[in-house]
Amino acid sequence: MNDEESLEQLKSSPRPKTGPLLTLQKAIEFGEYDPQFLSGFREWHELTRHSQFQLIREALENRRKHLLTQWVEISNTLDFSKKPYLQEALRNIEAQWRKLAEDKERLFIEYSK
């Protein structure tokens, strides 16, 4: 059996039925904090505004931790001086930090009403 036949067999075989790939809690763990994105989950609409805000706060903190981890991993690269392209990656992460801080302020104002 060659590669093309294997590929065709995989395409034609029935796919197993699985649940949703991403749950609300998993999205929070991944640092997804945008209320529009989170509103795509059915259980989001069943939560009180206070509970929604607490999940957003948790997601914001998770996102901050993820960005910090990425920044540290890049900063601790051996021979960093010989890899100037990594400086751009650090600038991108720092830009995401600034956006995260702005979004955090905006969401605190929005959910404090």
Contacts in CASP RR format, 6 or more apart in sequence:
PFRMAT RR
TARGET T0000
AUTHOR 0000-0000-0000
METHOD contacts of the structure
MODEL  1
MNDEESLEQLKSSPRPKTGPLLTLQKAIEFGEYDPQFLSGFREWHELTRH
SQFQLIREALENRRKHLLTQWVEISNTLDFSKKPYLQEALRNIEAQWRKL
AEDKERLFIEYSK
1 9 0 8 1.000
22 30 0 8 1.000
23 41 0 8 1.000
24 38 0 8 1.000
24 41 0 8 1.000
24 43 0 8 1.000
24 44 0 8 1.000
24 55 0 8 1.000
27 37 0 8 1.000
27 38 0 8 1.000
27 41 0 8 1.000
27 59 0 8 1.000
28 38 0 8 1.000
28 55 0 8 1.000
28 58 0 8 1.000
28 59 0 8 1.000
28 62 0 8 1.000
29 62 0 8 1.000
30 62 0 8 1.000
30 66 0 8 1.000
31 59 0 8 1.000
31 60 0 8 1.000
31 62 0 8 1.000
31 63 0 8 1.000
31 66 0 8 1.000
32 38 0 8 1.000
32 59 0 8 1.000
32 63 0 8 1.000
33 56 0 8 1.000
33 59 0 8 1.000
33 60 0 8 1.000
33 63 0 8 1.000
33 103 0 8 1.000
33 107 0 8 1.000
34 103 0 8 1.000
35 52 0 8 1.000
35 56 0 8 1.000
35 107 0 8 1.000
38 44 0 8 1.000
38 52 0 8 1.000
38 55 0 8 1.000
38 56 0 8 1.000
38 59 0 8 1.000
39 45 0 8 1.000
44 52 0 8 1.000
47 55 0 8 1.000
49 111 0 8 1.000
52 111 0 8 1.000
53 107 0 8 1.000
53 111 0 8 1.000
56 107 0 8 1.000
56 111 0 8 1.000
60 100 0 8 1.000
60 103 0 8 1.000
60 104 0 8 1.000
60 107 0 8 1.000
63 100 0 8 1.000
64 97 0 8 1.000
64 100 0 8 1.000
67 93 0 8 1.000
67 96 0 8 1.000
67 97 0 8 1.000
67 100 0 8 1.000
70 93 0 8 1.000
71 90 0 8 1.000
71 93 0 8 1.000
71 94 0 8 1.000
74 86 0 8 1.000
74 89 0 8 1.000
74 90 0 8 1.000
74 93 0 8 1.000
75 90 0 8 1.000
77 83 0 8 1.000
77 86 0 8 1.000
80 86 0 8 1.000
END
